Amino acid sequence: MPRLLNSLTLRFRLLVLGGFAGAAVLLLTVVTIVLMGGISTKTSTSRAAQQQAQTISGAYEAWLTNDGQNNMYASLIALHSSKVNALAQGAWQQSVAGYNSTRAHLAKLRTELRSPAELAQLSKLETALSGYNKLTLEMRAAGEAGNAQKAVMIQGVTNSSVSNELVSGFATLRAQLDRTAAQSATSVKSSASSATVIVLIVAAVSLPLLLLIVFTAIRSIVAGVRQVDERVKGLSDDMDRQLKPGLQAFADGDFTLRLEAETESGEITRNDELGEILQRVDEMRDTILDAYESYNVSSDRLRDTLQQVSGSAGQVSAASQQMAATSNESGKATGEIAQAVGGIAQGAERQVRIVEEARRSAEEVERAVNETASTAEQTAAVAHDAREVAQQGVSAAEQATEAMRQVRDSSADVSTAIRDLAAKSGQIGAIVE
């Protein structure tokens, strides 16, 4: 039974439950309607029998009025007094009304009766009533004719046998109708009791069966929900024990912690929606295991990378120390070169001053030669040659001066470059240290 239920979907099980519940309610409703229909029919029959008994009672009371007023009429006309004529006429009118009411009740009763015995008794009663009314009319005719003795004879003697027959007929029909009403009432009670028993039996059979089916289905559903809850709770607890500490250790720089799943996938024996949820939970577990494996691989790679970086950092530190030492030596050499270049620049400046003095001397010689040219014509040619030589010497001096200036400027540039190189070498040494 559990395997069969587990193979059914929740929707189908709910539909089955709804079908059984609807069938049980429908069965109870149909049984109740049928039984209540029978009870209603019998109740109507019992009510009709009671109304028929009341109708025959009304007919009997109307006939008693008819018979009593006939006796009153016969007694009044027997007095032979004009004073009671009005009373006699009143008694007669009431007698006629009683007879008409009796006939109306009996006519109504004929439309309601179904039993042949009751209809036969009603026919006898109507025949007796017709005979009684015939005698009553004869009494009336005798009274109208002034024959009071005959009227009294008819009403008191002749009509007595018919009156007794009517009394007996009314009693017999009333007894029949009372028996019919009592039987109908008993049948109604019996039907009500039977209906109650049948409804209880149907309820006693269908409701426990329905409750059993509902209980079995609910227990199966609850078991599946509990299984899903246990799987999900196991995954949650495993993540609390493994993933959270692992991520915290990763954030703190500890890459030695490894994640290992502690939950295991269970067998799925359900084919319903809860079985699909269990399958999704197992797929989630597999995804978490893959995440654990990725975490472990990432931790291992990062740990190896950090070890390599640490070794490279040691090598860089040693190379930096060597570079610092080399930079110090380069700084010293650069300082010596700067001093040497400075000495060269100073020597170049002294040479420039000497050349300047030579140029000025040459110019003075040129002026002296020019002054003596006008007075020493003989020596003109010699002076001319001397002047050309002097001019050549001035040009050479100017060229030497320009060259010395270029050397001085170049020496200054070299000194500046060497100083910059020394400063940068010092900065490199400071960075390396």
C-alpha positions, 0 to 999 in steps of 0.5 A: 500500500505505501509503495502504491501511494508513493507511486501516485502523484499528490494531485492524483491522491487529492483527486482520489480523496475528493472523489471518495469524499464526494461519493460518500457525501453523495451516497448519504445524500441520495440515501437520505433523499430517498428515505426522506421521500418515502417518509414524506409520502407516508407522512402525507398519507398519515396527514390525509388519513387524519384529515379524513377522520376529521372530515367524517367527524364534521359530517357526523356532527352536521348530521347530528345537527340535522337530526336534532333540528328535525326532532325540534321541528316535530316537537314544535308542530306537535304543540299546535300553537301559532306562537312556535311557528317561527321557531319551527321554521328556524329549526327546519332551516337549521335541519336543512343546513345540517343535511347540506353540510353532511352531504358536502363532507361526505362528497369531499371524503369520497374524493380523498378515500382510496381504500375499497373498504372505506369507499364501500362503507361511505356508499352505505353511509350515503344511501342511509343518509338519502333514506333518512332525508326522504323520511325527513321530507315526509315529516316536513310535508306532514307538518306543513299539512297540519298533520302533527301526529304523522310528523311526530310518528315519522320522526320518532318511530319510522326514522329511528331505524335509519338514524341508528343505521347512520350512527352505526355507519358513521362510527364504522367509517370513523373507526376505519379512518382512525385505523388508517391514520394510526397505521400511517403514523406507525408506518411513518415512525417505522420509516423514520427509524429505518431511514435513521438506521440505514443512514447510520449504517451507510455512514458507519461503512463509508466514513471509516473507509474515507477516514482510512484513505485520508489517514493513509494519504496524509501519512504518506504526504507527511512522511515525504515532507519529513524526508525532504525536511531532513535532507534540507536540514542535513545540507544546512547543518553541513554548510554551517559546519563546513562552508562558513568556517572555510570561508572565514579561514579563507578570509583570514588567510588560512588556506590549509582548511579543506572542506569535506561533505558529511551528508550522503544522498539517500534512496528516492522511493517516491515518484510524486512531487515530493520525490521530485523535490528530493531529487532537486535536493540531491542535485543541490547536494552535488552542486555543494560538493562541487563547490567544496571541491572548487574551494579546495582546489582554489586553496591549494593553488593559492597556497602554491602561488603564495609560496612561489611569491614568497621565494621570488620576494626573497630573490628580489630582496637579495638583488635589491641589496646588491643593487644598493651596494652597486648604486653606492659604488656608482655614486662614488665613481660619479662623484669622482668623475664630476670632480675631474670634469670640474678640474677640466672646466677650471683649466679650460677657463684658464686657457680662455683667459690666456687666449683673451690676453693674447688677443688683446696683445695682438690688437695692441701690436696691430695698433702700433704697426698702424701708427708707425706705417705712415712714418716707416714706409720702408718697413711697410712691406714688413709691417704689412706682412706683420699685420697679416700675421697679426690678423691671422693670430687674432683669428686663431685666438678668436677661434681658440677662444670660441673652442674654449667656450664650447669646452667650458659649456660642454664641461658644465653640461657634463657636470650637471648630467653627472650630478643628476646621475649621482642623485638618481643613483642615491634615490635608487639606493634608498628605494632598494634599502 
